[in-house]
Amino acid sequence: MFPERVVSGMRPTGALHLGHYHGALKNWVRLQSEYPCFFFVADWHALTTHYDSPDVIEASVWEMVIDWLAAGIDPKQSVLFIQSRVPEHAELHLLLSMCTPLGWLERVPTYKDQQEKLADRDLATYGFLGYPLLQSADILMYRAAYVPVGEDQVPHIELTREVGRRFNHLFGREPGFEDKVRDAQARLGSRDARRYGELRTRYQEQGDATALQHGRALLDASSKLGQADRERLSGWLEGSRRLILSEPRALLTEASRMPGIDGQKMSKSYGNAIAMREDPAAVTRKIRTMPTDPARVRRTDAGEPNRCPVWQLHQVYSTEQTREWAAAGCRSAGIGCLECKQPVIDAVLREQQSFHERAQPYLDDPTLVRAMMADGCDKARELARDTMRDVREAMGLAYR
């Protein structure tokens, strides 16, 4: 019933590093050629942990967006926008908060986890408790079908599904619903209406999941239905209520294998990151000074690749042939550590060259980024207004 949109966002943290690219952006680039994609700067989310230092957010926004473009995100294929420029997000968050049980927010695993990790910050705020619901509003606003996330974020998508399902249950039973369903079904035409009825019976009486899929496909393919009728028939197909909000599914992304220069997970807070658009000389210096297998004290000592952080970079950047050469050379002491590092340096610099080239026009003329994001915000807001019109009507707030 709803278009198969993909929605994802990222908190503005300034310049992104290679872990961001391999963990998220590379996947975004792939998805934008497969689905309509909406990618947003989650600047309100940044305030949940940095409300006392908002001055850093604006510069971080533009720096991050340029990195998105450098990675290959194409504004002609994807809609890029800034969360706070679409105020409907705040309204939907507010309205969803009226009917979301408090316990649902308190049980989100990252709530207590982040409180422990960020013990130096005052997180005893409503904004921090409610940020998973704001995430839900961000996703539900665009009636997304899929959200690309890592395994640690799956509980957030489950919460979003529950919130959308509860909203539909509470507010999808509009007055005269069955009569409107009958009228909408008649608009399908006799053949499709009969087929729709058969599929609904098979799904509701026999639990036939393929019948549900075929029913949704039938509704999607019909050119005779408006959006409201499509929502009613989709809701009737699955139950007895109009579906106003979607129940998005997680698109699991492979965990980033990108290590930092010390072998730990790459992170700014660890001081072990290589920025996506870092100066080539700095990249070379960082990788050349990376620690290696501690057993290789001398050039003639044999080593074990699995104990070496550089080997983890080979897993990301090197061909199978290069990895075989590096492993054999390490174990036999046939090559030194600097020799082993050079193919990684060359591969990283090749990858970053394309980042620098894509970013340069926006660095030369920052107004290009502002104009592009303004256009994306307009497109996002158009869809957001449609959703909020339906939400307000369902909640009895469409006063005339």
C-alpha positions in Angstrom: 0.0 0.0 0.0 2.7 2.4 0.9 5.6 3.0 -1.5 8.7 1.0 -0.7 10.7 4.0 0.6 13.9 3.9 2.6 14.5 6.4 5.4 17.6 6.9 7.4 19.3 9.7 9.3 22.6 10.6 10.9 23.4 12.9 13.8 25.7 15.8 12.7 29.1 15.1 14.2 31.2 17.0 11.7 33.6 15.4 9.3 32.9 11.7 8.9 35.5 9.0 9.0 36.1 5.8 7.0 34.1 3.8 9.6 31.0 5.9 8.7 31.6 5.3 5.0 32.0 1.5 5.2 29.4 1.1 8.0 26.6 3.2 6.5 27.2 5.5 3.6 28.4 2.8 1.1 25.1 1.0 1.8 23.1 4.3 1.3 24.8 4.7 -2.1 23.7 1.2 -3.1 20.1 1.6 -1.8 19.5 4.9 -3.7 19.6 3.0 -7.0 17.1 0.5 -5.7 14.5 2.5 -3.7 13.2 6.0 -3.3 15.5 7.2 -0.4 15.1 9.9 2.2 18.3 10.7 4.1 18.2 13.4 6.8 20.5 15.3 9.1 19.2 14.5 12.6 20.1 17.8 14.2 17.3 17.6 16.8 18.8 14.3 17.9 22.1 16.0 18.4 20.5 18.2 21.0 19.5 15.2 23.2 23.1 14.9 24.3 24.6 18.3 23.3 21.8 20.7 24.3 24.3 22.7 26.3 26.7 23.3 23.3 24.4 23.8 20.3 27.0 26.1 18.6 28.9 23.1 17.2 25.9 21.7 15.4 25.5 24.1 12.4 29.1 23.7 11.2 28.8 20.0 11.7 25.7 19.8 9.6 27.4 21.2 6.4 30.6 19.3 7.0 28.6 16.0 7.2 26.5 16.7 4.2 29.5 17.3 2.1 30.9 14.0 3.2 27.6 12.4 2.1 28.0 13.9 -1.3 31.6 12.9 -1.4 30.6 9.3 -0.7 28.4 9.3 -3.8 24.9 10.1 -2.4 23.2 11.7 -5.3 20.6 14.5 -4.7 19.0 13.6 -8.0 18.3 10.1 -6.8 17.8 10.7 -3.0 16.0 13.3 -1.0 18.4 15.0 1.4 17.0 17.2 4.1 17.5 18.6 7.6 15.2 17.3 10.3 14.6 20.7 12.0 13.6 22.3 8.7 10.6 20.0 8.6 8.7 21.0 11.7 6.1 18.4 11.1 8.5 15.9 12.7 8.0 17.7 16.0 4.2 17.7 15.7 4.1 14.0 14.9 6.5 13.3 17.8 4.1 15.2 20.1 1.0 13.5 18.9 2.6 10.0 19.1 3.7 10.8 22.7 0.1 11.1 23.7 -0.5 7.4 23.1 2.9 5.8 23.5 3.2 3.9 26.9 6.1 5.2 29.0 7.4 1.7 29.6 8.0 1.2 25.9 10.6 4.0 26.0 12.2 2.9 29.2 12.9 -0.6 27.9 14.8 0.5 24.8 18.2 -1.1 25.4 20.2 2.0 24.3 18.5 4.2 26.9 20.3 2.8 29.9 23.4 1.9 27.8 23.9 5.5 26.7 23.3 6.8 30.3 26.2 4.6 31.4 28.5 5.4 28.5 27.8 9.2 28.7 28.0 9.4 32.5 29.7 12.8 32.2 26.6 14.3 30.7 23.2 15.2 32.2 20.9 12.9 30.4 18.0 13.0 32.9 15.9 14.9 30.4 12.6 14.2 28.7 14.3 14.8 25.4 16.8 11.9 26.0 14.0 9.6 27.2 11.9 10.5 24.2 14.5 10.4 21.5 13.5 6.8 20.4 10.0 8.1 19.8 11.3 11.1 17.8 13.2 8.5 15.7 9.9 6.7 15.2 8.3 9.9 14.1 11.1 10.5 11.7 10.5 7.2 10.0 6.7 7.0 10.2 6.4 10.5 8.7 7.5 9.2 5.3 5.5 5.9 5.7 8.8 4.1 5.1 9.0 0.5 4.2 12.6 -0.1 5.2 15.2 1.4 7.5 18.8 0.4 7.0 20.3 -0.3 10.5 22.9 -2.3 12.3 21.8 -5.1 14.7 22.1 -2.7 17.7 19.4 -0.5 16.2 16.8 -3.2 15.6 15.0 -2.5 18.9 14.4 1.1 17.7 12.7 -0.3 14.5 10.6 -2.7 16.6 9.5 0.2 18.7 8.6 2.1 15.6 6.5 -0.8 14.3 4.7 -1.0 17.6 4.0 2.7 17.7 2.7 2.7 14.1 0.5 -0.4 14.9 -0.9 1.1 18.0 -1.7 4.3 16.3 -3.5 2.5 13.5 -5.4 0.4 16.1 -6.5 3.5 18.1 -7.3 5.9 15.3 -7.8 3.8 12.1 -11.4 3.0 12.9 -13.0 6.0 11.2 -16.8 6.6 11.3 -18.6 4.7 8.5 -15.4 2.7 7.8 -17.1 -0.4 6.4 -19.3 1.7 4.1 -16.2 3.5 2.8 -14.5 0.1 2.3 -17.4 -1.2 0.2 -17.4 2.0 -1.9 -13.6 1.7 -2.4 -13.9 -2.0 -3.2 -16.5 -1.2 -5.9 -14.1 1.3 -7.5 -11.7 -1.6 -8.1 -14.0 -3.1 -10.7 -15.9 -6.4 -10.4 -13.0 -8.7 -11.2 -10.4 -7.1 -8.9 -13.0 -6.6 -6.2 -13.8 -10.3 -6.3 -10.1 -11.2 -6.3 -9.4 -8.8 -3.4 -12.2 -10.5 -1.4 -10.8 -13.9 -2.0 -7.3 -12.9 -0.9 -8.7 -11.2 2.3 -10.5 -14.4 3.2 -7.4 -16.5 2.6 -5.3 -14.3 4.7 -7.7 -13.7 7.6 -9.1 -17.2 7.8 -6.0 -19.3 6.9 -3.1 -17.0 7.7 -1.9 -17.3 4.1 1.0 -14.7 4.0 1.2 -15.0 0.2 -2.4 -13.9 0.0 -1.5 -10.8 1.9 1.3 -10.1 -0.5 -0.9 -10.6 -3.5 -3.6 -8.4 -2.0 -1.1 -5.6 -1.4 0.2 -5.9 -5.0 -3.3 -5.8 -6.4 -4.0 -2.5 -4.5 -0.7 -1.0 -5.5 -1.3 -1.8 -9.1 -4.8 -0.3 -9.2 -5.0 3.1 -10.9 -8.6 3.5 -9.8 -8.0 4.2 -6.1 -7.0 7.4 -4.3 -4.6 7.3 -1.4 -7.3 7.3 1.3 -9.2 4.4 -0.4 -5.9 2.5 -0.8 -5.3 2.9 3.0 -8.8 1.7 3.9 -8.6 -1.4 1.7 -5.1 -2.2 2.9 -6.3 -2.0 6.5 -9.4 -4.1 5.7 -7.2 -6.7 4.0 -5.2 -7.1 7.2 -7.8 -6.4 9.8 -10.7 -4.0 10.3 -9.0 -0.6 10.4 -7.5 1.9 8.0 -3.7 1.9 7.9 -2.6 5.5 8.4 1.0 4.8 9.4 3.3 2.1 8.0 5.1 -0.6 10.0 8.6 -0.4 8.6 11.1 -3.2 8.5 14.8 -3.2 9.4 17.2 -3.6 6.5 20.1 -5.2 8.3 23.4 -3.8 7.2 26.6 -5.7 7.7 28.6 -4.4 10.7 31.5 -2.2 9.6 34.8 -4.1 9.8 36.7 -0.8 9.6 39.2 -0.7 12.5 40.9 2.4 13.8 44.6 2.9 13.5 45.0 1.2 16.9 42.9 -1.9 16.0 39.8 -0.8 18.0 36.6 0.2 16.4 37.2 3.5 14.5 35.8 6.4 16.5 36.5 10.1 16.9 36.3 9.7 20.7 39.1 7.1 20.6 41.3 9.4 18.6 42.0 6.5 16.1 40.0 7.7 13.0 40.9 8.5 9.5 38.6 11.1 8.1 37.0 10.5 4.7 38.6 13.6 3.2 41.8 13.6 5.3 45.0 15.0 3.8 46.9 12.3 2.0 50.1 13.0 3.9 48.3 12.6 7.2 46.7 9.3 6.0 50.1 8.0 5.0 51.6 9.0 8.3 48.8 7.4 10.4 48.9 4.1 8.6 52.7 3.9 8.6 52.8 4.4 12.4 50.1 1.9 13.1 51.0 -0.8 15.7 51.6 -4.2 14.3 52.0 -7.7 15.8 54.0 -7.1 19.0 55.9 -10.4 18.4 57.7 -8.8 15.4 60.3 -6.9 17.4 62.9 -7.1 14.6 62.5 -7.2 10.9 63.6 -10.8 10.8 61.0 -12.0 13.4 58.0 -13.9 12.0 54.6 -12.5 12.8 50.9 -13.6 12.9 48.5 -11.4 10.8 45.6 -12.2 13.1 47.4 -10.3 15.9 48.0 -7.2 13.7 45.6 -4.2 13.3 47.0 -3.7 9.8 45.7 -7.1 8.8 42.1 -5.9 9.6 42.6 -3.0 7.1 43.8 -5.6 4.5 40.4 -7.4 5.0 38.6 -4.2 3.9 40.9 -2.8 1.2 43.1 -5.6 -0.3 42.4 -8.2 -3.0 42.7 -11.9 -2.1 46.0 -12.0 -3.9 47.4 -9.1 -1.9 46.1 -10.6 1.4 47.8 -13.9 0.5 51.1 -12.1 -0.2 50.9 -10.1 3.1 50.0 -13.1 5.2 52.7 -15.3 3.8 55.3 -12.5 4.0 54.4 -11.8 7.6 54.5 -15.4 8.8 57.9 -16.0 7.0 59.4 -12.6 7.8 59.8 -12.2 4.1 58.4 -8.7 4.2 58.7 -5.9 6.7 55.7 -4.2 8.3 56.2 -1.0 6.3 56.1 -3.1 3.1 52.9 -4.8 4.3 51.3 -1.4 5.0 52.0 0.1 1.6 49.2 -1.6 -0.4 46.7 -0.5 2.3 48.0 3.1 2.1 47.7 3.0 -1.7 44.1 1.6 -1.6 42.9 4.1 1.0 44.3 7.0 -1.0 42.7 5.8 -4.2 39.4 5.6 -2.4 39.8 9.0 -0.9 40.7 10.6 -4.2 37.1 10.1 -5.4 35.9 11.6 -2.1 38.0 14.7 -2.6 36.9 15.1 -6.2 33.2 14.9 -5.5 33.5 17.3 -2.5 35.5 20.0 -4.3 32.6 21.7 -6.1 30.8 22.1 -2.8 33.8 23.4 -1.0 34.4 25.9 -3.8 30.8 27.1 -3.7 29.0 26.4 -0.4 25.8 27.9 -1.7 25.4 24.7 -3.8 25.0 22.7 -0.6 22.5 25.2 0.9 20.4 25.2 -2.3 20.4 21.5 -2.6 19.4 20.9 1.0 16.6 23.6 0.7 15.2 21.7 -2.3 15.3 18.5 -0.4 13.6 20.0 2.6 10.8 21.3 0.4 10.3 17.8 -1.1 10.4 16.1 2.4 7.9 18.7 3.8 5.5 18.1 1.0 5.2 14.4 2.0 5.2 15.3 5.7 2.2 17.6 5.2 0.3 14.8 3.5 1.0 12.4 6.5 0.1 15.0 9.1 -3.2 15.8 7.3 -4.2 12.2 7.6 -2.9 12.0 11.2 -4.8 15.1 12.3 -7.9 13.9 10.6 -7.7 10.5 12.3 -7.1 12.1 15.7 -10.1 14.5 15.3 -7.9 17.5 14.9 -8.8 18.5 11.3 -11.1 21.3 12.5 -13.2 23.0 9.8 
